[in-house]
């Protein structure tokens, strides 16, 4: 059986959403390695400042060579659900499975 898996963990704040992606190879909890950290800022707020999502890749880089970047394509992130959808879409585009 395949003992490799990916774990996606979210923590909702009042106006933020933090996520971690852990990769496990070999089926042991000791094999869990953080591969991506991300945080959506200004979620569901009426702030005059725009929303954005920060990404940090651990131990690898995006196809364009970046290990950290900021997605500012959504100046308004209306809810935590919208933030999760955007983060999952970005992770898929990066090839995180």
C-alpha positions, -999 to +999 in steps of 0.1 A: +000+000+000+011+036-006+020+052+027+028+086+012+002+114+018-002+151+019-018+169+049-035+203+045-040+222+079-059+255+083-063+278+112-089+306+109-083+339+126-109+367+128-095+383+096-068+359+085-063+323+074-031+304+080-024+271+062+004+245+062+009+217+038+028+187+051+042+159+030+046+124+045+067+098+029+069+064+044+038+065+066+055+077+098+045+108+117+082+115+120+084+117+082+060+147+082+078+176+065+063+211+060+064+218+023+043+250+021+032+277+045+007+303+035-014+331+051-043+351+037-045+386+052-075+409+056-101+381+050-137+393+052-129+428+063-140+462+051-104+475+052-093+502+028-061+481+025-062+452-001-062+416+009-033+393-001-019+358+004+017+351+013+033+318+003+066+302+016+079+270+000+101+248+022+129+229+006+118+235-030+110+264-054+081+273-077+087+268-115+098+304-117+124+299-091+107+317-062+106+302-027+084+330-013+059+352-030+028+373-024-005+368-044-022+402-047-046+392-074-076+393-051-079+428-035-110+416-016-111+381-001-147+380+011-146+350+033-124+322+047-140+298+022-129+321-007-094+322+008-092+284+010-104+280-026-077+305-038-050+288-018-060+253-030-060+266-066-025+281-062-012+249-046-026+229-075-010+253-100+023+248-081+020+210-084+013+203-048-007+171-046 
